[in-house]
Structure formats: structure tokens, C-alpha cells
Amino acid sequence: MLLFPNSKINLGLNVLEKRHDGFHNIETIFYPVGLSDALEIIIANDGKFEFNHTGLSIEGNTEDNLCIKAYRLLTEDFKLAQVKIHLHKVIPIGAGLGGGSSDGASTIKLLNQLFSLGLSNSGITEYSRKLGSDCAFFIENKPVFAFGKGDHFEPIRVDLSTFTILIVVPAIHVNTAEAYSMVMPSKTGRSLKDIVFLPAHQWRDHLQNDFESSVFLHHPQILQIKQQLYDQGAVYASMSGSGSAVYGIFEKKKIPLGLFSDCFVWLQ
């Protein structure tokens, strides 16, 4: 069985306060985009579990991959046969696009289908929440206002289908924990739920990502990409999550992609 786990961008991101559990309360809008990995799961006829991947390199301990964690999570409550999982990685890793979270959520979806577990969307969502803060978003895959740790959602009517979205990812890794350590939480300012209903060309003056100031200070190339997107006519440009991906929202279709020849580039 095959699925194509997609990515997301953040429309604004406010870091409100540090919680007693060490995490932060935030507010952001998750918006799904079509940039996708490919995930296939089949029953292992030889009875041996396998996880393989192609495409972009995946660093770190293989057992920490959310596809494997999702399978292990379901085996705690269901008697599952051994499977073979193949992930073809296209979404840049550690770029603020949610690719790993989407892979984990899609694994739960596929296993639910493959083994006829009978989980509803709400059931799949609850399992996904155990994998990571934003994993559950990828079950419904509709724009949401996210709050708490980024794991509580309210539906929100945002439609960018008439725009062109360009995502640019430089060869820079931004450590999420380090990004949080440098940001200054603040509850002041207008709620994103209000700002996002302004015309998109007004977002530039109101819709902010709190990670940008510190990340740009340490990685000026990311700031340069954002400025280049505006120079090419973007009505809005922003870093997604804690970076390093930057996206531009354009009203026009023709965009000079050659400016970003040394980056990963994707156009929707």
C-alpha cells in the first residue's frame, strides 16, 4: 500500500510563553502544501521487519524515525504482522516543513488500512499526537489554527489556491531546540486568527514568525532568500517553522527560479 505524505508551511508563528514542562506555548497556522515523500508498506512474507529509505539522506539513529515509532506504537495495542516499510524522501529534513511528522502520521494511516484496524480519523489522530506535536495535523490535512504546543487545532478558512507558492530551502540546518532557546516569548500583539483574514498583500506588515530575528542573525543567507522573494514580487514571504525553508506567495506564475540554483526549490 502506498501513500504520499505531504508537507506544510506556517503562516505566522508566535511563541507566547515557556511552559512548566519545558515546551513552549505557540500559535501558528498550518497550511498543507503538495511537496511530498512516498511511503510504501507491505506485509513481510519472510516475517522480518525492515525499514529502507531512498532519496534524501536521513541522518541519526534509524530507530528514531517516526515511521518505525508509529509501527511500534500500534503494536502496543494491536497484534500486527511484521512489515516492510520503504520511504522515498523528497521533503528536505529539518527545514520546518513537517516532513518527518507527515511520514509518521501516514504510517499510522497505512497500517490502519493494511490491517483493517477500524480506526476512525479521530482514533488515528490520537495515535499521531503521541508521535509529535504536529503529526496529528497531517491526518485531516486542512488549514488549522494551531495552539498549545502546536498540537491543538481549530479549523480555519484560509485558501491560497489562487496563488503560486515557491519554497526555497538552502543547505543550512537550523536546530529547533537552539532556535527556541534564542527566541523571546511574548503574549503581546494581534492574534494570527485575525491577521490571516487580511488581504494577503497586507500580511507583510502584520504576519510574523518569531523565530526569524534570531535565525536570520545567525544565518543571513536565509534572510537574503526572503528578501529575494520579495524582490521578485512575492505578496508575502516568510520562514516556515524554525527554518531553514523560506516560502514566497506570488500572484504571478512566472518566477525566475535561477536565483536559487544552489538551493532545493519547489513550486506549487
N, C-alpha and C positions, 0 to 999 in steps of 0.2 A: 504494500500500500504506500502511496506517495502523497506528500503534501509540499507546499511551497511556503515556508514560514517567511512572512514579510516583516518589514521594519517600520519604524515610526520616527516622527520628528516631534520636538517640543515647541509649542507655540507659547513662548514665555516660560519663565521658571523663577519663582520667588522662594527663597529659603527663609522661612519665617522664624524658626527657633530650634535650639537643640533640645532634644527630648532627654528624659531621665534614663532611657535605655541606651543612650549613646548615638541613636539615629537623629535625623532632623525632620521636623515637620516642614513640608513644602506645599506649594500649589503650582500646578502646571497644566497645560492642555496637551494630551497625547493625540496626535493625528496620524493615522496609518498611511503609509506610502507603499508603492508596489515593489521596491527593491527587495529581492527575496533570495533565500537559500533554497536548497532542495533536500528533502528528508524522506528516506525510504525505510520502512520497517517490514521485515518478513519473519515468519516463524523459522527458527533454526532447526532444520531437519536432522542435523547431527547432534542436537542437544547442547550445543556450545554457544554461549553468549559472545557476541562480537560487536565492537563499535569501530567503524572505519570512517575516515573523512578524506575528502579531496578538496581542491580549490585552495582558498587562502589557508595559510598555516595557522594552526591552533596551538598556542603556547600553553605551558603549565601542565599540571597533573591531569591525565586523561579522566581519572575517576571523578574529578571536579566538574566535568562537563555536564550541563544541565539536562542533556538528553539521557545520559546514564542515570543521573539523580532522579529524573522523572520515572524511569523504569523501576528503579529501586523503591521509590516512594509507593508506587502502585502495588508492588509485590508484598508490601506490608499488610495490605487489606484484601488482595486478590491472589489466587493461585494462577500465576501466569507461566506459560511455557517460556523457554529460553528464546531469545530473538537475535536477529542480526540487524543492526542499525547502520545505515550509511548516510552521512551528512556531507553534502557538497556545499562548501562555504563560499558565499559571494559577498554577503554583508560584511563590511570592514569591522574588525573586532575592536572593542574598547573605544568606539567613536561616538557614543551617545545615541546610537540608532536602535538599540534594544534587540539586536540580532540574536544574542545568546538566550535572552528571555523568551523570544519568539520560538526558538528551536525547542526549548524545554516545554512550553505550552503546547506546541504542535505534537510533540512526542506523546503527551497525555491524550490529545485528540486521536491520534493514530492508534494508540494502544486500546482506547475505548472502542474504536471501530473494529480493529483486528480481532479482539477477543470478545466482542459483543458484551461489554461490561454493563451497558444500560445506564451509564452516567448521563444525566441531563447537562445542559450548558452550565447551570449553577453548580452542579457537582464537579464538573471539570474545572470550573473557575476556582472552587475551594481548594482543590488539589494544587492548582497552579500557584495560588497565593503562598503555599508552603515552599515553593522553589525560589521565589524572589519577589521584590516589591512590585515590579511592573509586569510580571509574567501573565497575570490574570487579564490584563488589557487585551492580549492577543487572542483571547477566546471569542469575544464579540467583534473585535476589530472595527470599532466605530469610535468617532471622536468622543473624548470624555474630558471632563474637568477632574483632575486627579489631586487628591489632598492626603493628609496624614503623612505617611512615609512615601506617598506616591502609590499606595495600594488600595485606596478608597476612591470610588469613581461615581461621578454623576454624568449622565448623558448631556451632551451639549451640541447645539446645532451650528456646526462650522462646516462649510463646503468650499473647498479650493479647486473644484473640478474644472473651473473655467480658467485657471491659471496654469502656468508651466512651473514645475518645481525642479530646481537644479541642486543636487547635493554634491559637495566637494569635500574630499577627505584627504588631508595631507599625511605624509608619512611621519606622524607625530602621535605618540601615545600620551594621553592625559590620565594620570592616576586619579580615580574617582575619590578615594579617601583623602588624598592630598588636596584635591580641589575643594572638598568640604572643609578641610582644616583651614583653608585660606579665606573662605567666604565669611562675610559679616551678616549674620541673620538679622532680619528686621521685619516687623509686622506692619510698618507704615506703608502707605501707598494704596493705590486703587486696585481692586480685585481683578484678576485676569478674566473672570466671568463677565465683567463689564467691558473691559478693554477690547476683547476679541470680537465684540459686536460692532465696533467702529469699522468704517471702511478700511480695507487693507492698506491703502496708501497712508493712513494715519498711524498705523502700528509702529512705524519707525520711531515716533516721538513718545510712545507710551508703553509698548510691549517689550519688556526687558528680560534678559536672562542674567540672574545674579552671579553666575559663575564667570561671566565674560571678563569682568575687570581684572580679576587676579590671573585667569588663564592667559589673557592677552598680554599681561605684563611679563609672564614667563615664556610665552610662545608668540612673539609678534607676527610670525608668519600666518597664524590663524586670523589675527586682526586684519592683516593685509588681504586675505581672501575675502573676508566680509566686505571690506571697502571696495575691492574689485567687483564684487557682485552688485553693489550699489552703483558703481561707475558704469556698469553695463546695463543699467536700467531696472534693477530689481525694485519692486514696490516695497519689499521687506526682505531683510536678511538677518540671520541670527545663527549662533552656535546652537547645536542640538544637545540637550543634556549638559554634561560637563565636558563635552567635546571628545575628539577634535573635529568632528564633522561640522560643516557650516552649510546652510542651505539658503538659496535665494528664491523668492516667489516673483515670477515675472508675468506681465500681461502679454508679452510678445513671445513668439515661438522661436525666432532665430536668435541664438545666443552663441557668441564666439567661444567655443569650448577650448580652443587652443591656448587660452590664457592659463589653463590649469593642466598643462601637459605632464607635469611631474606629480599629479595627484590622482587619486581614484575619483572618477566623475560618473554621475548617474543622472539621467534626465527623465522626468515624468511629465 
